[in-house]
Amino acid sequence: MAMTLRLTDDEAEALKRRAELERRSMQDVARQAVREYVESHSRAELLDQVLDDELPRYAEALEKLGR
């Protein structure tokens, strides 16, 4: 799927510099950044969900361990 990404002049310049430093295209750098962002936030959401589901079950034991 194609999309248009609108960047500020500063963002575009920073992306261009990063791509040049890595000898990669701006598109490759941007796509990697999106992948990393989605992966990072997906893991955080999964961890939050597990904690929300499981912590209440162990709340009493955790409280005792904290004493």
N, CA, C and O atoms as CSV, one atom per row, in Angstrom:
chain,resi,resn,atom,element,x,y,z
A,1,MET,N,N,0.843,-1.171,0.000
A,1,MET,CA,C,0.000,0.000,0.000
A,1,MET,C,C,0.893,1.239,0.000
A,1,MET,O,O,1.847,1.322,0.774
A,2,ALA,N,N,0.596,2.153,-0.826
A,2,ALA,CA,C,1.349,3.402,-0.903
A,2,ALA,C,C,0.665,4.455,-0.031
A,2,ALA,O,O,-0.550,4.428,0.165
A,3,MET,N,N,1.474,5.381,0.486
A,3,MET,CA,C,0.932,6.486,1.259
A,3,MET,C,C,1.853,7.683,1.109
A,3,MET,O,O,3.008,7.551,0.704
A,4,THR,N,N,1.333,8.835,1.435
A,4,THR,CA,C,2.128,10.057,1.420
A,4,THR,C,C,2.436,10.432,2.854
A,4,THR,O,O,1.541,10.472,3.699
A,5,LEU,N,N,3.693,10.706,3.129
A,5,LEU,CA,C,4.118,11.120,4.467
A,5,LEU,C,C,4.564,12.569,4.368
A,5,LEU,O,O,5.524,12.888,3.666
A,6,ARG,N,N,3.865,13.437,5.072
A,6,ARG,CA,C,4.209,14.852,5.051
A,6,ARG,C,C,5.079,15.170,6.257
A,6,ARG,O,O,4.670,14.968,7.400
A,7,LEU,N,N,6.263,15.662,5.996
A,7,LEU,CA,C,7.207,16.021,7.045
A,7,LEU,C,C,7.455,17.513,7.027
A,7,LEU,O,O,7.321,18.167,5.993
A,8,THR,N,N,7.820,18.048,8.189
A,8,THR,CA,C,8.254,19.440,8.208
A,8,THR,C,C,9.614,19.506,7.509
A,8,THR,O,O,10.247,18.478,7.270
A,9,ASP,N,N,10.050,20.710,7.188
A,9,ASP,CA,C,11.362,20.860,6.557
A,9,ASP,C,C,12.464,20.303,7.451
A,9,ASP,O,O,13.391,19.653,6.969
A,10,ASP,N,N,12.361,20.560,8.756
A,10,ASP,CA,C,13.372,20.057,9.700
A,10,ASP,C,C,13.372,18.529,9.761
A,10,ASP,O,O,14.432,17.904,9.788
A,11,GLU,N,N,12.180,17.934,9.782
A,11,GLU,CA,C,12.088,16.475,9.817
A,11,GLU,C,C,12.658,15.859,8.550
A,11,GLU,O,O,13.381,14.864,8.602
A,12,ALA,N,N,12.327,16.454,7.415
A,12,ALA,CA,C,12.824,15.940,6.141
A,12,ALA,C,C,14.347,16.051,6.069
A,12,ALA,O,O,15.013,15.139,5.581
A,13,GLU,N,N,14.886,17.142,6.543
A,13,GLU,CA,C,16.339,17.335,6.526
A,13,GLU,C,C,17.029,16.334,7.454
A,13,GLU,O,O,18.071,15.777,7.107
A,14,ALA,N,N,16.449,16.109,8.632
A,14,ALA,CA,C,17.021,15.138,9.566
A,14,ALA,C,C,16.975,13.728,8.979
A,14,ALA,O,O,17.932,12.966,9.113
A,15,LEU,N,N,15.887,13.391,8.344
A,15,LEU,CA,C,15.760,12.081,7.700
A,15,LEU,C,C,16.770,11.935,6.568
A,15,LEU,O,O,17.392,10.885,6.410
A,16,LYS,N,N,16.925,12.984,5.794
A,16,LYS,CA,C,17.886,12.961,4.697
A,16,LYS,C,C,19.310,12.756,5.211
A,16,LYS,O,O,20.062,11.948,4.665
A,17,ARG,N,N,19.676,13.491,6.262
A,17,ARG,CA,C,21.019,13.340,6.844
A,17,ARG,C,C,21.241,11.934,7.380
A,17,ARG,O,O,22.301,11.344,7.171
A,18,ARG,N,N,20.230,11.393,8.077
A,18,ARG,CA,C,20.348,10.043,8.635
A,18,ARG,C,C,20.515,9.026,7.517
A,18,ARG,O,O,21.351,8.128,7.610
A,19,ALA,N,N,19.731,9.162,6.471
A,19,ALA,CA,C,19.807,8.234,5.343
A,19,ALA,C,C,21.176,8.312,4.670
A,19,ALA,O,O,21.751,7.287,4.304
A,20,GLU,N,N,21.689,9.514,4.510
A,20,GLU,CA,C,23.010,9.672,3.891
A,20,GLU,C,C,24.095,9.039,4.761
A,20,GLU,O,O,24.999,8.382,4.244
A,21,LEU,N,N,24.009,9.235,6.083
A,21,LEU,CA,C,24.991,8.648,6.985
A,21,LEU,C,C,25.000,7.117,6.905
A,21,LEU,O,O,26.049,6.480,6.994
A,22,GLU,N,N,23.819,6.552,6.737
A,22,GLU,CA,C,23.686,5.100,6.685
A,22,GLU,C,C,23.790,4.548,5.269
A,22,GLU,O,O,23.736,3.337,5.057
A,23,ARG,N,N,23.940,5.448,4.306
A,23,ARG,CA,C,23.993,5.059,2.888
A,23,ARG,C,C,22.761,4.217,2.507
A,23,ARG,O,O,22.857,3.169,1.867
A,24,ARG,N,N,21.615,4.732,2.934
A,24,ARG,CA,C,20.329,4.086,2.643
A,24,ARG,C,C,19.393,5.146,2.098
A,24,ARG,O,O,19.669,6.342,2.183
A,25,SER,N,N,18.285,4.693,1.537
A,25,SER,CA,C,17.308,5.655,1.048
A,25,SER,C,C,16.503,6.209,2.220
A,25,SER,O,O,16.394,5.582,3.274
A,26,MET,N,N,15.948,7.389,2.012
A,26,MET,CA,C,15.088,7.987,3.034
A,26,MET,C,C,13.897,7.065,3.306
A,26,MET,O,O,13.459,6.924,4.448
A,27,GLN,N,N,13.386,6.451,2.261
A,27,GLN,CA,C,12.255,5.541,2.412
A,27,GLN,C,C,12.622,4.352,3.297
A,27,GLN,O,O,11.842,3.969,4.168
A,28,ASP,N,N,13.781,3.775,3.086
A,28,ASP,CA,C,14.205,2.636,3.906
A,28,ASP,C,C,14.316,3.026,5.377
A,28,ASP,O,O,13.875,2.281,6.253
A,29,VAL,N,N,14.900,4.181,5.647
A,29,VAL,CA,C,15.056,4.641,7.025
A,29,VAL,C,C,13.681,4.889,7.657
A,29,VAL,O,O,13.448,4.497,8.801
A,30,ALA,N,N,12.794,5.522,6.936
A,30,ALA,CA,C,11.453,5.810,7.454
A,30,ALA,C,C,10.670,4.520,7.698
A,30,ALA,O,O,9.991,4.395,8.716
A,31,ARG,N,N,10.759,3.566,6.778
A,31,ARG,CA,C,10.038,2.310,6.943
A,31,ARG,C,C,10.552,1.540,8.155
A,31,ARG,O,O,9.766,0.940,8.889
A,32,GLN,N,N,11.870,1.554,8.369
A,32,GLN,CA,C,12.429,0.887,9.539
A,32,GLN,C,C,11.940,1.559,10.816
A,32,GLN,O,O,11.611,0.885,11.793
A,33,ALA,N,N,11.894,2.878,10.805
A,33,ALA,CA,C,11.425,3.613,11.983
A,33,ALA,C,C,9.971,3.251,12.302
A,33,ALA,O,O,9.616,3.086,13.469
A,34,VAL,N,N,9.148,3.128,11.290
A,34,VAL,CA,C,7.748,2.756,11.502
A,34,VAL,C,C,7.664,1.340,12.076
A,34,VAL,O,O,6.918,1.097,13.025
A,35,ARG,N,N,8.429,0.407,11.500
A,35,ARG,CA,C,8.425,-0.971,12.005
A,35,ARG,C,C,8.837,-1.015,13.479
A,35,ARG,O,O,8.196,-1.684,14.289
A,36,GLU,N,N,9.905,-0.301,13.816
A,36,GLU,CA,C,10.395,-0.288,15.195
A,36,GLU,C,C,9.370,0.334,16.142
A,36,GLU,O,O,9.182,-0.146,17.260
A,37,TYR,N,N,8.714,1.393,15.698
A,37,TYR,CA,C,7.695,2.053,16.519
A,37,TYR,C,C,6.527,1.099,16.795
A,37,TYR,O,O,6.089,0.958,17.937
A,38,VAL,N,N,6.035,0.454,15.753
A,38,VAL,CA,C,4.891,-0.450,15.903
A,38,VAL,C,C,5.271,-1.629,16.800
A,38,VAL,O,O,4.503,-2.005,17.685
A,39,GLU,N,N,6.435,-2.205,16.579
A,39,GLU,CA,C,6.883,-3.339,17.388
A,39,GLU,C,C,7.035,-2.943,18.854
A,39,GLU,O,O,6.588,-3.665,19.746
A,40,SER,N,N,7.655,-1.817,19.098
A,40,SER,CA,C,7.871,-1.347,20.464
A,40,SER,C,C,6.556,-1.096,21.187
A,40,SER,O,O,6.381,-1.520,22.330
A,41,HIS,N,N,5.643,-0.417,20.532
A,41,HIS,CA,C,4.370,-0.103,21.169
A,41,HIS,C,C,3.485,-1.336,21.298
A,41,HIS,O,O,2.703,-1.434,22.243
A,42,SER,N,N,3.594,-2.262,20.380
A,42,SER,CA,C,2.816,-3.498,20.477
A,42,SER,C,C,3.264,-4.303,21.686
A,42,SER,O,O,2.432,-4.854,22.407
A,43,ARG,N,N,4.576,-4.378,21.916
A,43,ARG,CA,C,5.092,-5.102,23.087
A,43,ARG,C,C,4.634,-4.436,24.377
A,43,ARG,O,O,4.242,-5.116,25.325
A,44,ALA,N,N,4.683,-3.113,24.415
A,44,ALA,CA,C,4.274,-2.383,25.622
A,44,ALA,C,C,2.797,-2.612,25.906
A,44,ALA,O,O,2.411,-2.810,27.058
A,45,GLU,N,N,1.974,-2.589,24.877
A,45,GLU,CA,C,0.537,-2.811,25.069
A,45,GLU,C,C,0.268,-4.233,25.543
A,45,GLU,O,O,-0.585,-4.450,26.403
A,46,LEU,N,N,0.992,-5.203,24.986
A,46,LEU,CA,C,0.831,-6.592,25.405
A,46,LEU,C,C,1.220,-6.753,26.867
A,46,LEU,O,O,0.514,-7.415,27.628
A,47,LEU,N,N,2.330,-6.158,27.263
A,47,LEU,CA,C,2.773,-6.235,28.653
A,47,LEU,C,C,1.751,-5.583,29.574
A,47,LEU,O,O,1.434,-6.132,30.629
A,48,ASP,N,N,1.235,-4.425,29.193
A,48,ASP,CA,C,0.208,-3.761,30.003
A,48,ASP,C,C,-1.020,-4.648,30.166
A,48,ASP,O,O,-1.593,-4.738,31.252
A,49,GLN,N,N,-1.417,-5.300,29.083
A,49,GLN,CA,C,-2.594,-6.172,29.127
A,49,GLN,C,C,-2.352,-7.364,30.056
A,49,GLN,O,O,-3.213,-7.708,30.865
A,50,VAL,N,N,-1.190,-7.984,29.940
A,50,VAL,CA,C,-0.873,-9.127,30.801
A,50,VAL,C,C,-0.850,-8.687,32.266
A,50,VAL,O,O,-1.393,-9.374,33.132
A,51,LEU,N,N,-0.223,-7.548,32.539
A,51,LEU,CA,C,-0.173,-7.059,33.918
A,51,LEU,C,C,-1.569,-6.768,34.459
A,51,LEU,O,O,-1.884,-7.107,35.600
A,52,ASP,N,N,-2.398,-6.141,33.637
A,52,ASP,CA,C,-3.767,-5.850,34.070
A,52,ASP,C,C,-4.544,-7.127,34.362
A,52,ASP,O,O,-5.345,-7.175,35.295
A,53,ASP,N,N,-4.301,-8.168,33.553
A,53,ASP,CA,C,-5.027,-9.430,33.720
A,53,ASP,C,C,-4.489,-10.271,34.872
A,53,ASP,O,O,-5.264,-10.920,35.574
A,54,GLU,N,N,-3.193,-10.268,35.074
A,54,GLU,CA,C,-2.563,-11.198,36.013
A,54,GLU,C,C,-2.257,-10.617,37.394
A,54,GLU,O,O,-2.292,-11.350,38.382
A,55,LEU,N,N,-1.962,-9.336,37.486
A,55,LEU,CA,C,-1.597,-8.762,38.789
A,55,LEU,C,C,-2.666,-8.961,39.869
A,55,LEU,O,O,-2.323,-9.301,41.001
A,56,PRO,N,N,-3.941,-8.761,39.556
A,56,PRO,CA,C,-4.936,-8.957,40.617
A,56,PRO,C,C,-4.896,-10.370,41.218
A,56,PRO,O,O,-5.140,-10.547,42.412
A,57,ARG,N,N,-4.596,-11.345,40.406
A,57,ARG,CA,C,-4.562,-12.724,40.875
A,57,ARG,C,C,-3.439,-12.929,41.901
A,57,ARG,O,O,-3.568,-13.736,42.822
A,58,TYR,N,N,-2.348,-12.194,41.731
A,58,TYR,CA,C,-1.195,-12.357,42.618
A,58,TYR,C,C,-1.020,-11.189,43.598
A,58,TYR,O,O,0.017,-11.087,44.254
A,59,ALA,N,N,-1.998,-10.332,43.699
A,59,ALA,CA,C,-1.882,-9.124,44.520
A,59,ALA,C,C,-1.556,-9.451,45.971
A,59,ALA,O,O,-0.685,-8.819,46.568
A,60,GLU,N,N,-2.248,-10.433,46.542
A,60,GLU,CA,C,-2.002,-10.757,47.949
A,60,GLU,C,C,-0.581,-11.274,48.154
A,60,GLU,O,O,0.095,-10.864,49.098
A,61,ALA,N,N,-0.125,-12.161,47.290
A,61,ALA,CA,C,1.235,-12.702,47.407
A,61,ALA,C,C,2.262,-11.596,47.227
A,61,ALA,O,O,3.251,-11.553,47.958
A,62,LEU,N,N,2.047,-10.697,46.263
A,62,LEU,CA,C,2.981,-9.595,46.037
A,62,LEU,C,C,3.019,-8.651,47.242
A,62,LEU,O,O,4.075,-8.134,47.609
A,63,GLU,N,N,1.859,-8.439,47.845
A,63,GLU,CA,C,1.810,-7.578,49.022
A,63,GLU,C,C,2.610,-8.195,50.167
A,63,GLU,O,O,3.348,-7.494,50.859
A,64,LYS,N,N,2.466,-9.496,50.365
A,64,LYS,CA,C,3.208,-10.193,51.431
A,64,LYS,C,C,4.707,-10.156,51.152
A,64,LYS,O,O,5.503,-9.977,52.074
A,65,LEU,N,N,5.096,-10.320,49.906
A,65,LEU,CA,C,6.502,-10.275,49.558
A,65,LEU,C,C,7.094,-8.884,49.782
A,65,LEU,O,O,8.282,-8.747,50.072
A,66,GLY,N,N,6.264,-7.864,49.645
A,66,GLY,CA,C,6.720,-6.503,49.818
A,66,GLY,C,C,6.963,-6.112,51.273
A,66,GLY,O,O,7.591,-5.091,51.552
A,67,ARG,N,N,6.475,-6.907,52.171
A,67,ARG,CA,C,6.643,-6.598,53.612
A,67,ARG,C,C,7.976,-7.051,54.131
A,67,ARG,O,O,8.273,-6.869,55.312
